[in-house]
Structures are given as C-alpha cells and as structure tokens.
Amino acid sequence: RSLQALQKQLRQESTAVSYPKRLPISLEAGKGCYVQDVDGNVFIDFLSGAGSLPLGHSHPELVGEVIEQADKLCIGLDFPTPAKESFIDAHLSMLPEEIRNAYLIHFCGPTGADAVEAAIKLAKVATGADEIISFRGGYHGCTNGALSLTGNRAMKKNVLGKMPGVHFFPFGSTSTSAASAVLNSNQIDAALLLESALEDANSGLGNVAAIVLELVQGEGGVYIADKGFIERVYQLARKFGILLIVDEIQTGCGRTGTWYAFEQYGIEPDIFVTSKGTSGIGLPCALMFYKKSLAPWPAGSHIGTFRGNQFAFIAGSKAIDVINRDAILHNVCERSEQIRVRLAELQHDFALLGEIRCLGLMIGVEILNPVTGKACDVTASKIQKRALRRGLIAELGGRDDTVLRMLPPLNVSPQCVNEALNVLERVLFEQTN
Ligand code: PMP
C-alpha cells in the first residue's frame, strides 16, 4: 500500500517534491519517536518533521490542549487571545534573563522562510541600507528573498530575479574535514576575509544592512560555527553599524542544548528568527524577535492571514511547560553525547564514516568512499535507503548530499538512541560486506 500511495502521489503532485523520492513511505500514524506506515511497518523517526517535532509525534499532553482549543477558537490574525498571551509569556520566559526585556516578538507567516523575509525587510527599514552578507553553505528557505541568501548554488540554479545585493563569504566552522574545505575556511581566514571586505572601499560591498547566519548550518551539512569566528563577526557588525540576524529556525527551541544556540556564543543578535520547534507538535508558527531599539516597525509592515494560530499557541506554551518540567534540555545534552560516543565507535570500525559533527541533537556524519576517502553522495544515498528498509528514518544534507543527518526528538530516550544506532551499525555492516 505504501508503494501504491507513493506512485499515486507522484502522478498527482509536483515533480519538485523531495521526501517521497528519498523516503518512499506513506505514513499513517506516529507516537513519540516512532512512525508507522500504511502497511503497518514501524520506523524510528530521526528526522522528526525536519526538527518540527521536538517532543516527538503526538505528545499526549499537547494533543489534549489542541483538541480542547479546537472546540473553543481557531482564528489566525493578530487579535490578542488567552492562548496567544500564554504563548508569548512562555517564549519570552525562555530567553536569558538579562535580555528578556530587550526584544519584541513578531508573528510571521507560517513558514520559517517568511520569518527570514520579515527579518530582511526590518533590517533594511531599520538601517536604510539594502545589501546583505550571507555565508556559503547556509540555508534560509525557499521564498525569493530567503533563497537569495541561501549559499547553495544548485538550489538556485535556473531561478532568475533573485534579490540583488547579497554577498557570500566563507563560513568559519569548527570542521577540519577535507571534504568540506571548499565551503568552509578555517575560522581565522573566514573572519579576516570578511573584515578586509568591510574595510576596503573597493571590495564591491555597498551599504550593508545585515549579516545573516546560522550558528549550525543544518541543511548545509551540520557545520558548527566556530566561537572565535562568531565573536569576530559580531564585533565587525557592531563596528560597521550592520545588524546581525541569526537564523535559529533549526537550532532554536532547545535543539542544540540551550534554548537558542546564540546563548552558547555570547552574542545578542539584533534580530533572530525561529519556527520549527515553536509549537512543539509540528504546527506552523514562525517568529521573529527584534531588539526594541530597532522599532518603530510601522503597523502593517509584515502581515498575513496565517500569522500564528491558536493551536500552535496553546501547544507551544504547553510544550515549554513540559520541556522545563522534564528537564528536556538536559536530555538533549546527554543524548547528544551518547550519540557522539557511539558514532565515534562506529567510525573506528567503518571507514565509510568521516567527520562527526554534533551540537545537541543536530547530528551530521560525513559519508565517505572508503577507497578514496572522499565524501560520497552515492554511498550516502544507499545508506539512507538501507536504513529506511531496516526501520530508521534519517536525512541527507550538505551541498552534495554526502552528510547523514539526524534530528531526533529532544525527548528521545537512551534506549531509542541505542535502537537507532544499532540499525545504523547493521546498515554500515551490510554496506561494507
Ligand atoms: N532557515 C533554516 C536554518 C532552516 O533549517 C529552514 C528549514 N529547513 C528554513 C530557514 C526554512 O524554513 P521553512 O522550511 O519553514 O520555510
């Protein structure tokens, strides 16, 4: 039935869809870290709605809240409602205390990309400048502006009319892998390149409104920003009056072990955006936070019918209760370490595994051709397919899809981690023998 459903979908749906091609299953149910397809096969879901299910599938307490809300009020728009009020309070309470009062929250259209659009617009309005600095390998979404900031040429191929005035620089990551050398400079070089371009009147940069970055490039292959690099970028932004926009769409809401990744870098972004984990249960709700000092952002500047919905609000504030009550961020750090240690053991046994990169529960492993030692998309794709057959859903990422990526739910248990990595071990064994 999964196969029939897939074939039907591929006849009816745009050819541009990707998950049904990479992960050809038709899903019927999900609970916690597990999903079941229409044939009754059960899979461990280490993709969790591309990170949008921080408490796994259908967390019972969140589901209860959503059902109750459905009977009460289901409106979008930006009227004040009790559900919205508790959501805002809950999200602001998760900001570090010293900056809790420094930001305003702006509800964006349902997707992360829309929050990126809002951030670009606000930066332009606030600075009166129009150019943006972005980084190679970064991903910010598929709308025109967000795609223009995305540092992946293949994704932008054939798309004419991208936003002008975007300049790409190498990303200073912690990676030392030769496989990633094209995308990443070492940290010092990357910061120096940016600095010299900003200092040099002839570098081709005009009036720069903002620097946009992810602290962990997720889709780009799980590259973790180097602390020294980010400090330097932060100082440069301050020095040149450029706003720093941090894209926490994937890293936010606890994914990296702190509520936001920027907390680990000692910076205060002027603007940051988040979306995937905001509702805790996979309901769309994209947010932009911006420093009060950037206001006024006139009424009607970034509107839309579906800016926040009552279900996401009610589930999102409950999710934060659960995350605090059950010490979920602590679990993120412990499971991260458990996964890292186990992957390192597997790396020792299997030459297919290259660099392991993880911050919290954003996990990436380079897949290599064991003979050449080079990153290998064909092998990565085989491993992903075999894993699915053996009951593990994982994703690929990186510019050439050579990185096996995992985004398990933040409340994943040690037993489930073991189970998933046992599947991976078996898959690596099959792939090697
Ligand atoms: N920025 C980052 C860092 C992301 O990971 C994503 C989604 N993968 C986006 C932006 C775009 O979000 P959405 O798919 O909700 O538009």
Residues whose N, C-alpha, C, O or C-beta is under 5 A from the ligand:
A	BS01	PMP	T111 G112 A113 Y139 H140 G141 E214 G218 D247 I249 Q250
